[in-house]
Amino acid sequence: IIQTLLEHGADISQKDNHGETALHYAARGRDIFIVQTLLEGGADTSQKDKHGETALHYA
């Protein structure tokens, strides 16, 4: 599903009400496939959530 969303122009830098991106959730869930797919799709590893944490903090 993630690949299809990316192919159709999904905004992977969109943040939720906690300031988290899809990469934050994938990293916290330790889903290596989704993390890799998001990174290959251009996900920004420097985006911080409301606590000042990047996805790398959750990995």
PDB file of N, H, CA, C and O in Angstrom:
ATOM      1  N   ILE A   1       0.824  -1.194   0.000  1.00  0.00           N
ATOM      2  CA  ILE A   1       0.000   0.000   0.000  1.00  0.00           C
ATOM      3  C   ILE A   1       0.868   1.258   0.000  1.00  0.00           C
ATOM      4  O   ILE A   1       0.574   2.216  -0.714  1.00  0.00           O
ATOM      5  N   ILE A   2       1.925   1.256   0.790  1.00  0.00           N
ATOM      6  H   ILE A   2       2.164   0.478   1.370  1.00  0.00           H
ATOM      7  CA  ILE A   2       2.770   2.448   0.889  1.00  0.00           C
ATOM      8  C   ILE A   2       3.372   2.808  -0.464  1.00  0.00           C
ATOM      9  O   ILE A   2       3.457   3.983  -0.820  1.00  0.00           O
ATOM     10  N   GLN A   3       3.786   1.798  -1.211  1.00  0.00           N
ATOM     11  H   GLN A   3       3.716   0.843  -0.922  1.00  0.00           H
ATOM     12  CA  GLN A   3       4.365   2.048  -2.535  1.00  0.00           C
ATOM     13  C   GLN A   3       3.334   2.684  -3.456  1.00  0.00           C
ATOM     14  O   GLN A   3       3.657   3.607  -4.204  1.00  0.00           O
ATOM     15  N   THR A   4       2.107   2.204  -3.409  1.00  0.00           N
ATOM     16  H   THR A   4       1.845   1.454  -2.802  1.00  0.00           H
ATOM     17  CA  THR A   4       1.036   2.760  -4.237  1.00  0.00           C
ATOM     18  C   THR A   4       0.763   4.212  -3.865  1.00  0.00           C
ATOM     19  O   THR A   4       0.575   5.055  -4.742  1.00  0.00           O
ATOM     20  N   LEU A   5       0.739   4.505  -2.572  1.00  0.00           N
ATOM     21  H   LEU A   5       0.891   3.820  -1.860  1.00  0.00           H
ATOM     22  CA  LEU A   5       0.526   5.880  -2.128  1.00  0.00           C
ATOM     23  C   LEU A   5       1.632   6.797  -2.637  1.00  0.00           C
ATOM     24  O   LEU A   5       1.365   7.905  -3.102  1.00  0.00           O
ATOM     25  N   LEU A   6       2.865   6.331  -2.545  1.00  0.00           N
ATOM     26  H   LEU A   6       3.082   5.431  -2.167  1.00  0.00           H
ATOM     27  CA  LEU A   6       3.991   7.128  -3.028  1.00  0.00           C
ATOM     28  C   LEU A   6       3.908   7.348  -4.535  1.00  0.00           C
ATOM     29  O   LEU A   6       4.172   8.445  -5.026  1.00  0.00           O
ATOM     30  N   GLU A   7       3.540   6.300  -5.261  1.00  0.00           N
ATOM     31  H   GLU A   7       3.326   5.408  -4.863  1.00  0.00           H
ATOM     32  CA  GLU A   7       3.428   6.403  -6.715  1.00  0.00           C
ATOM     33  C   GLU A   7       2.348   7.392  -7.139  1.00  0.00           C
ATOM     34  O   GLU A   7       2.413   7.961  -8.229  1.00  0.00           O
ATOM     35  N   HIS A   8       1.355   7.595  -6.274  1.00  0.00           N
ATOM     36  H   HIS A   8       1.302   7.133  -5.389  1.00  0.00           H
ATOM     37  CA  HIS A   8       0.263   8.515  -6.596  1.00  0.00           C
ATOM     38  C   HIS A   8       0.432   9.874  -5.918  1.00  0.00           C
ATOM     39  O   HIS A   8      -0.520  10.647  -5.812  1.00  0.00           O
ATOM     40  N   GLY A   9       1.643  10.154  -5.465  1.00  0.00           N
ATOM     41  H   GLY A   9       2.416   9.526  -5.552  1.00  0.00           H
ATOM     42  CA  GLY A   9       1.958  11.488  -4.972  1.00  0.00           C
ATOM     43  C   GLY A   9       1.596  11.795  -3.537  1.00  0.00           C
ATOM     44  O   GLY A   9       1.440  12.963  -3.180  1.00  0.00           O
ATOM     45  N   ALA A  10       1.458  10.776  -2.704  1.00  0.00           N
ATOM     46  H   ALA A  10       1.584   9.827  -2.994  1.00  0.00           H
ATOM     47  CA  ALA A  10       1.152  11.029  -1.294  1.00  0.00           C
ATOM     48  C   ALA A  10       2.231  11.906  -0.667  1.00  0.00           C
ATOM     49  O   ALA A  10       3.418  11.757  -0.959  1.00  0.00           O
ATOM     50  N   ASP A  11       1.806  12.816   0.193  1.00  0.00           N
ATOM     51  H   ASP A  11       0.842  12.937   0.431  1.00  0.00           H
ATOM     52  CA  ASP A  11       2.734  13.721   0.873  1.00  0.00           C
ATOM     53  C   ASP A  11       3.297  13.014   2.103  1.00  0.00           C
ATOM     54  O   ASP A  11       2.646  12.962   3.146  1.00  0.00           O
ATOM     55  N   ILE A  12       4.509  12.470   1.979  1.00  0.00           N
ATOM     56  H   ILE A  12       5.039  12.513   1.131  1.00  0.00           H
ATOM     57  CA  ILE A  12       5.089  11.710   3.084  1.00  0.00           C
ATOM     58  C   ILE A  12       5.662  12.604   4.174  1.00  0.00           C
ATOM     59  O   ILE A  12       6.109  12.111   5.210  1.00  0.00           O
ATOM     60  N   SER A  13       5.651  13.898   3.950  1.00  0.00           N
ATOM     61  H   SER A  13       5.288  14.298   3.109  1.00  0.00           H
ATOM     62  CA  SER A  13       6.140  14.810   4.982  1.00  0.00           C
ATOM     63  C   SER A  13       4.997  15.386   5.818  1.00  0.00           C
ATOM     64  O   SER A  13       5.230  16.182   6.728  1.00  0.00           O
ATOM     65  N   GLN A  14       3.767  14.985   5.511  1.00  0.00           N
ATOM     66  H   GLN A  14       3.578  14.339   4.772  1.00  0.00           H
ATOM     67  CA  GLN A  14       2.595  15.452   6.252  1.00  0.00           C
ATOM     68  C   GLN A  14       2.697  15.014   7.710  1.00  0.00           C
ATOM     69  O   GLN A  14       3.035  13.866   7.998  1.00  0.00           O
ATOM     70  N   LYS A  15       2.404  15.934   8.625  1.00  0.00           N
ATOM     71  H   LYS A  15       2.130  16.866   8.392  1.00  0.00           H
ATOM     72  CA  LYS A  15       2.462  15.632  10.057  1.00  0.00           C
ATOM     73  C   LYS A  15       1.056  15.512  10.628  1.00  0.00           C
ATOM     74  O   LYS A  15       0.119  16.154  10.152  1.00  0.00           O
ATOM     75  N   ASP A  16       0.923  14.674  11.663  1.00  0.00           N
ATOM     76  H   ASP A  16       1.684  14.153  12.050  1.00  0.00           H
ATOM     77  CA  ASP A  16      -0.352  14.553  12.355  1.00  0.00           C
ATOM     78  C   ASP A  16      -0.418  15.577  13.493  1.00  0.00           C
ATOM     79  O   ASP A  16       0.441  16.454  13.586  1.00  0.00           O
ATOM     80  N   ASN A  17      -1.431  15.470  14.355  1.00  0.00           N
ATOM     81  H   ASN A  17      -2.128  14.757  14.280  1.00  0.00           H
ATOM     82  CA  ASN A  17      -1.591  16.450  15.426  1.00  0.00           C
ATOM     83  C   ASN A  17      -0.523  16.331  16.516  1.00  0.00           C
ATOM     84  O   ASN A  17      -0.464  17.170  17.414  1.00  0.00           O
ATOM     85  N   HIS A  18       0.314  15.305  16.445  1.00  0.00           N
ATOM     86  H   HIS A  18       0.266  14.623  15.715  1.00  0.00           H
ATOM     87  CA  HIS A  18       1.436  15.149  17.368  1.00  0.00           C
ATOM     88  C   HIS A  18       2.746  15.594  16.716  1.00  0.00           C
ATOM     89  O   HIS A  18       3.816  15.517  17.321  1.00  0.00           O
ATOM     90  N   GLY A  19       2.640  16.060  15.477  1.00  0.00           N
ATOM     91  H   GLY A  19       1.772  16.123  14.985  1.00  0.00           H
ATOM     92  CA  GLY A  19       3.826  16.490  14.746  1.00  0.00           C
ATOM     93  C   GLY A  19       4.618  15.342  14.152  1.00  0.00           C
ATOM     94  O   GLY A  19       5.764  15.519  13.739  1.00  0.00           O
ATOM     95  N   GLU A  20       4.006  14.157  14.107  1.00  0.00           N
ATOM     96  H   GLU A  20       3.075  14.013  14.443  1.00  0.00           H
ATOM     97  CA  GLU A  20       4.702  12.973  13.609  1.00  0.00           C
ATOM     98  C   GLU A  20       4.367  12.701  12.151  1.00  0.00           C
ATOM     99  O   GLU A  20       3.250  12.940  11.692  1.00  0.00           O
ATOM    100  N   THR A  21       5.361  12.196  11.440  1.00  0.00           N
ATOM    101  H   THR A  21       6.268  12.001  11.813  1.00  0.00           H
ATOM    102  CA  THR A  21       5.202  11.812  10.039  1.00  0.00           C
ATOM    103  C   THR A  21       5.073  10.288   9.949  1.00  0.00           C
ATOM    104  O   THR A  21       5.198   9.579  10.947  1.00  0.00           O
ATOM    105  N   ALA A  22       4.825   9.812   8.750  1.00  0.00           N
ATOM    106  H   ALA A  22       4.723  10.388   7.939  1.00  0.00           H
ATOM    107  CA  ALA A  22       4.769   8.365   8.530  1.00  0.00           C
ATOM    108  C   ALA A  22       6.088   7.708   8.927  1.00  0.00           C
ATOM    109  O   ALA A  22       6.104   6.579   9.418  1.00  0.00           O
ATOM    110  N   LEU A  23       7.188   8.416   8.713  1.00  0.00           N
ATOM    111  H   LEU A  23       7.176   9.333   8.314  1.00  0.00           H
ATOM    112  CA  LEU A  23       8.497   7.866   9.070  1.00  0.00           C
ATOM    113  C   LEU A  23       8.626   7.690  10.580  1.00  0.00           C
ATOM    114  O   LEU A  23       9.217   6.711  11.034  1.00  0.00           O
ATOM    115  N   HIS A  24       8.088   8.613  11.360  1.00  0.00           N
ATOM    116  H   HIS A  24       7.608   9.409  10.991  1.00  0.00           H
ATOM    117  CA  HIS A  24       8.092   8.465  12.819  1.00  0.00           C
ATOM    118  C   HIS A  24       7.381   7.161  13.213  1.00  0.00           C
ATOM    119  O   HIS A  24       7.904   6.370  13.998  1.00  0.00           O
ATOM    120  N   TYR A  25       6.191   6.955  12.658  1.00  0.00           N
ATOM    121  H   TYR A  25       5.766   7.597  12.020  1.00  0.00           H
ATOM    122  CA  TYR A  25       5.409   5.767  13.004  1.00  0.00           C
ATOM    123  C   TYR A  25       6.095   4.482  12.551  1.00  0.00           C
ATOM    124  O   TYR A  25       6.119   3.494  13.284  1.00  0.00           O
ATOM    125  N   ALA A  26       6.645   4.500  11.352  1.00  0.00           N
ATOM    126  H   ALA A  26       6.625   5.303  10.757  1.00  0.00           H
ATOM    127  CA  ALA A  26       7.326   3.307  10.840  1.00  0.00           C
ATOM    128  C   ALA A  26       8.556   2.984  11.675  1.00  0.00           C
ATOM    129  O   ALA A  26       8.827   1.816  11.956  1.00  0.00           O
ATOM    130  N   ALA A  27       9.300   4.008  12.074  1.00  0.00           N
ATOM    131  H   ALA A  27       9.080   4.956  11.846  1.00  0.00           H
ATOM    132  CA  ALA A  27      10.500   3.785  12.887  1.00  0.00           C
ATOM    133  C   ALA A  27      10.120   3.255  14.264  1.00  0.00           C
ATOM    134  O   ALA A  27      10.739   2.314  14.762  1.00  0.00           O
ATOM    135  N   ARG A  28       9.108   3.853  14.878  1.00  0.00           N
ATOM    136  H   ARG A  28       8.606   4.617  14.473  1.00  0.00           H
ATOM    137  CA  ARG A  28       8.682   3.398  16.202  1.00  0.00           C
ATOM    138  C   ARG A  28       8.166   1.962  16.142  1.00  0.00           C
ATOM    139  O   ARG A  28       8.385   1.178  17.065  1.00  0.00           O
ATOM    140  N   GLY A  29       7.480   1.625  15.053  1.00  0.00           N
ATOM    141  H   GLY A  29       7.302   2.263  14.303  1.00  0.00           H
ATOM    142  CA  GLY A  29       6.967   0.271  14.880  1.00  0.00           C
ATOM    143  C   GLY A  29       8.012  -0.710  14.389  1.00  0.00           C
ATOM    144  O   GLY A  29       7.737  -1.901  14.242  1.00  0.00           O
ATOM    145  N   ARG A  30       9.215  -0.205  14.135  1.00  0.00           N
ATOM    146  H   ARG A  30       9.438   0.763  14.254  1.00  0.00           H
ATOM    147  CA  ARG A  30      10.337  -1.018  13.664  1.00  0.00           C
ATOM    148  C   ARG A  30       9.996  -1.803  12.394  1.00  0.00           C
ATOM    149  O   ARG A  30      10.383  -2.959  12.226  1.00  0.00           O
ATOM    150  N   ASP A  31       9.253  -1.125  11.503  1.00  0.00           N
ATOM    151  H   ASP A  31       8.938  -0.186  11.639  1.00  0.00           H
ATOM    152  CA  ASP A  31       8.888  -1.739  10.227  1.00  0.00           C
ATOM    153  C   ASP A  31       9.934  -1.340   9.188  1.00  0.00           C
ATOM    154  O   ASP A  31       9.820  -0.302   8.536  1.00  0.00           O
ATOM    155  N   ILE A  32      10.936  -2.171   9.049  1.00  0.00           N
ATOM    156  H   ILE A  32      11.028  -3.015   9.578  1.00  0.00           H
ATOM    157  CA  ILE A  32      12.080  -1.862   8.197  1.00  0.00           C
ATOM    158  C   ILE A  32      11.668  -1.650   6.743  1.00  0.00           C
ATOM    159  O   ILE A  32      12.206  -0.767   6.075  1.00  0.00           O
ATOM    160  N   PHE A  33      10.732  -2.438   6.247  1.00  0.00           N
ATOM    161  H   PHE A  33      10.295  -3.156   6.790  1.00  0.00           H
ATOM    162  CA  PHE A  33      10.299  -2.295   4.856  1.00  0.00           C
ATOM    163  C   PHE A  33       9.696  -0.916   4.616  1.00  0.00           C
ATOM    164  O   PHE A  33      10.034  -0.252   3.636  1.00  0.00           O
ATOM    165  N   ILE A  34       8.811  -0.485   5.501  1.00  0.00           N
ATOM    166  H   ILE A  34       8.536  -1.025   6.297  1.00  0.00           H
ATOM    167  CA  ILE A  34       8.174   0.819   5.319  1.00  0.00           C
ATOM    168  C   ILE A  34       9.182   1.941   5.511  1.00  0.00           C
ATOM    169  O   ILE A  34       9.162   2.917   4.762  1.00  0.00           O
ATOM    170  N   VAL A  35      10.064   1.822   6.503  1.00  0.00           N
ATOM    171  H   VAL A  35      10.080   1.028   7.111  1.00  0.00           H
ATOM    172  CA  VAL A  35      11.107   2.834   6.695  1.00  0.00           C
ATOM    173  C   VAL A  35      11.934   2.972   5.424  1.00  0.00           C
ATOM    174  O   VAL A  35      12.166   4.084   4.948  1.00  0.00           O
ATOM    175  N   GLN A  36      12.374   1.855   4.878  1.00  0.00           N
ATOM    176  H   GLN A  36      12.185   0.952   5.264  1.00  0.00           H
ATOM    177  CA  GLN A  36      13.190   1.880   3.665  1.00  0.00           C
ATOM    178  C   GLN A  36      12.418   2.493   2.498  1.00  0.00           C
ATOM    179  O   GLN A  36      12.962   3.304   1.749  1.00  0.00           O
ATOM    180  N   THR A  37      11.167   2.110   2.345  1.00  0.00           N
ATOM    181  H   THR A  37      10.725   1.451   2.954  1.00  0.00           H
ATOM    182  CA  THR A  37      10.346   2.635   1.256  1.00  0.00           C
ATOM    183  C   THR A  37      10.160   4.144   1.389  1.00  0.00           C
ATOM    184  O   THR A  37      10.246   4.870   0.399  1.00  0.00           O
ATOM    185  N   LEU A  38       9.906   4.616   2.605  1.00  0.00           N
ATOM    186  H   LEU A  38       9.836   4.026   3.409  1.00  0.00           H
ATOM    187  CA  LEU A  38       9.743   6.053   2.828  1.00  0.00           C
ATOM    188  C   LEU A  38      11.037   6.805   2.561  1.00  0.00           C
ATOM    189  O   LEU A  38      11.022   7.877   1.957  1.00  0.00           O
ATOM    190  N   LEU A  39      12.153   6.249   3.009  1.00  0.00           N
ATOM    191  H   LEU A  39      12.165   5.378   3.500  1.00  0.00           H
ATOM    192  CA  LEU A  39      13.443   6.900   2.770  1.00  0.00           C
ATOM    193  C   LEU A  39      13.760   6.966   1.282  1.00  0.00           C
ATOM    194  O   LEU A  39      14.234   7.989   0.788  1.00  0.00           O
ATOM    195  N   GLU A  40      13.498   5.878   0.571  1.00  0.00           N
ATOM    196  H   GLU A  40      13.113   5.047   0.973  1.00  0.00           H
ATOM    197  CA  GLU A  40      13.718   5.867  -0.878  1.00  0.00           C
ATOM    198  C   GLU A  40      12.785   6.846  -1.583  1.00  0.00           C
ATOM    199  O   GLU A  40      13.101   7.354  -2.658  1.00  0.00           O
ATOM    200  N   GLY A  41      11.626   7.106  -0.965  1.00  0.00           N
ATOM    201  H   GLY A  41      11.369   6.693  -0.091  1.00  0.00           H
ATOM    202  CA  GLY A  41      10.668   8.048  -1.529  1.00  0.00           C
ATOM    203  C   GLY A  41      10.959   9.495  -1.164  1.00  0.00           C
ATOM    204  O   GLY A  41      10.225  10.401  -1.562  1.00  0.00           O
ATOM    205  N   GLY A  42      12.032   9.713  -0.407  1.00  0.00           N
ATOM    206  H   GLY A  42      12.627   8.978  -0.085  1.00  0.00           H
ATOM    207  CA  GLY A  42      12.445  11.072  -0.087  1.00  0.00           C
ATOM    208  C   GLY A  42      12.041  11.580   1.279  1.00  0.00           C
ATOM    209  O   GLY A  42      12.068  12.788   1.514  1.00  0.00           O
ATOM    210  N   ALA A  43      11.665  10.691   2.189  1.00  0.00           N
ATOM    211  H   ALA A  43      11.643   9.710   1.998  1.00  0.00           H
ATOM    212  CA  ALA A  43      11.286  11.128   3.536  1.00  0.00           C
ATOM    213  C   ALA A  43      12.433  11.886   4.197  1.00  0.00           C
ATOM    214  O   ALA A  43      13.601  11.520   4.065  1.00  0.00           O
ATOM    215  N   ASP A  44      12.075  12.938   4.903  1.00  0.00           N
ATOM    216  H   ASP A  44      11.126  13.235   5.011  1.00  0.00           H
ATOM    217  CA  ASP A  44      13.050  13.807   5.565  1.00  0.00           C
ATOM    218  C   ASP A  44      13.300  13.310   6.988  1.00  0.00           C
ATOM    219  O   ASP A  44      12.401  13.351   7.828  1.00  0.00           O
ATOM    220  N   THR A  45      14.500  12.849   7.254  1.00  0.00           N
ATOM    221  H   THR A  45      15.230  12.816   6.572  1.00  0.00           H
ATOM    222  CA  THR A  45      14.837  12.310   8.578  1.00  0.00           C
ATOM    223  C   THR A  45      15.049  13.400   9.622  1.00  0.00           C
ATOM    224  O   THR A  45      15.198  13.096  10.805  1.00  0.00           O
ATOM    225  N   SER A  46      15.064  14.646   9.210  1.00  0.00           N
ATOM    226  H   SER A  46      14.943  14.893   8.248  1.00  0.00           H
ATOM    227  CA  SER A  46      15.313  15.726  10.171  1.00  0.00           C
ATOM    228  C   SER A  46      14.032  16.336  10.739  1.00  0.00           C
ATOM    229  O   SER A  46      14.103  17.204  11.608  1.00  0.00           O
ATOM    230  N   GLN A  47      12.866  15.899  10.267  1.00  0.00           N
ATOM    231  H   GLN A  47      12.808  15.193   9.561  1.00  0.00           H
ATOM    232  CA  GLN A  47      11.613  16.455  10.787  1.00  0.00           C
ATOM    233  C   GLN A  47      11.411  16.024  12.232  1.00  0.00           C
ATOM    234  O   GLN A  47      11.602  14.859  12.579  1.00  0.00           O
ATOM    235  N   LYS A  48      11.023  16.981  13.067  1.00  0.00           N
ATOM    236  H   LYS A  48      10.869  17.928  12.784  1.00  0.00           H
ATOM    237  CA  LYS A  48      10.837  16.713  14.493  1.00  0.00           C
ATOM    238  C   LYS A  48       9.361  16.740  14.857  1.00  0.00           C
ATOM    239  O   LYS A  48       8.572  17.491  14.284  1.00  0.00           O
ATOM    240  N   ASP A  49       9.005  15.895  15.832  1.00  0.00           N
ATOM    241  H   ASP A  49       9.646  15.285  16.297  1.00  0.00           H
ATOM    242  CA  ASP A  49       7.644  15.902  16.342  1.00  0.00           C
ATOM    243  C   ASP A  49       7.509  16.989  17.410  1.00  0.00           C
ATOM    244  O   ASP A  49       8.434  17.777  17.606  1.00  0.00           O
ATOM    245  N   LYS A  50       6.370  17.039  18.099  1.00  0.00           N
ATOM    246  H   LYS A  50       5.619  16.398  17.939  1.00  0.00           H
ATOM    247  CA  LYS A  50       6.132  18.079  19.099  1.00  0.00           C
ATOM    248  C   LYS A  50       7.060  17.981  20.305  1.00  0.00           C
ATOM    249  O   LYS A  50       7.170  18.924  21.089  1.00  0.00           O
ATOM    250  N   HIS A  51       7.724  16.843  20.451  1.00  0.00           N
ATOM    251  H   HIS A  51       7.635  16.077  19.814  1.00  0.00           H
ATOM    252  CA  HIS A  51       8.666  16.655  21.558  1.00  0.00           C
ATOM    253  C   HIS A  51      10.103  16.915  21.121  1.00  0.00           C
ATOM    254  O   HIS A  51      11.040  16.747  21.902  1.00  0.00           O
ATOM    255  N   GLY A  52      10.265  17.328  19.866  1.00  0.00           N
ATOM    256  H   GLY A  52       9.504  17.465  19.233  1.00  0.00           H
ATOM    257  CA  GLY A  52      11.597  17.608  19.347  1.00  0.00           C
ATOM    258  C   GLY A  52      12.362  16.375  18.913  1.00  0.00           C
ATOM    259  O   GLY A  52      13.578  16.429  18.723  1.00  0.00           O
ATOM    260  N   GLU A  53      11.658  15.257  18.754  1.00  0.00           N
ATOM    261  H   GLU A  53      10.670  15.213  18.908  1.00  0.00           H
ATOM    262  CA  GLU A  53      12.288  13.992  18.375  1.00  0.00           C
ATOM    263  C   GLU A  53      12.155  13.749  16.875  1.00  0.00           C
ATOM    264  O   GLU A  53      11.109  14.022  16.288  1.00  0.00           O
ATOM    265  N   THR A  54      13.207  13.239  16.265  1.00  0.00           N
ATOM    266  H   THR A  54      14.057  13.016  16.742  1.00  0.00           H
ATOM    267  CA  THR A  54      13.149  12.818  14.868  1.00  0.00           C
ATOM    268  C   THR A  54      12.803  11.336  14.829  1.00  0.00           C
ATOM    269  O   THR A  54      12.783  10.666  15.862  1.00  0.00           O
ATOM    270  N   ALA A  55      12.533  10.834  13.642  1.00  0.00           N
ATOM    271  H   ALA A  55      12.549  11.378  12.803  1.00  0.00           H
ATOM    272  CA  ALA A  55      12.242   9.406  13.498  1.00  0.00           C
ATOM    273  C   ALA A  55      13.429   8.561  13.951  1.00  0.00           C
ATOM    274  O   ALA A  55      13.251   7.441  14.430  1.00  0.00           O
ATOM    275  N   LEU A  56      14.630   9.092  13.800  1.00  0.00           N
ATOM    276  H   LEU A  56      14.775  10.002  13.410  1.00  0.00           H
ATOM    277  CA  LEU A  56      15.823   8.349  14.217  1.00  0.00           C
ATOM    278  C   LEU A  56      15.832   8.093  15.722  1.00  0.00           C
ATOM    279  O   LEU A  56      16.393   7.096  16.177  1.00  0.00           O
ATOM    280  N   HIS A  57      15.220   8.978  16.491  1.00  0.00           N
ATOM    281  H   HIS A  57      14.764   9.788  16.121  1.00  0.00           H
ATOM    282  CA  HIS A  57      15.144   8.771  17.935  1.00  0.00           C
ATOM    283  C   HIS A  57      14.307   7.537  18.276  1.00  0.00           C
ATOM    284  O   HIS A  57      14.539   6.879  19.290  1.00  0.00           O
ATOM    285  N   TYR A  58      13.335   7.236  17.418  1.00  0.00           N
ATOM    286  H   TYR A  58      13.147   7.771  16.594  1.00  0.00           H
ATOM    287  CA  TYR A  58      12.444   6.102  17.664  1.00  0.00           C
ATOM    288  C   TYR A  58      12.958   4.798  17.075  1.00  0.00           C
ATOM    289  O   TYR A  58      12.461   3.723  17.409  1.00  0.00           O
ATOM    290  N   ALA A  59      13.940   4.890  16.213  1.00  0.00           N
ATOM    291  H   ALA A  59      14.344   5.764  15.942  1.00  0.00           H
ATOM    292  CA  ALA A  59      14.445   3.688  15.527  1.00  0.00           C
ATOM    293  C   ALA A  59      15.226   2.789  16.470  1.00  0.00           C
ATOM    294  O   ALA A  59      15.718   1.739  16.055  1.00  0.00           O
TER     295      ALA A  59
END
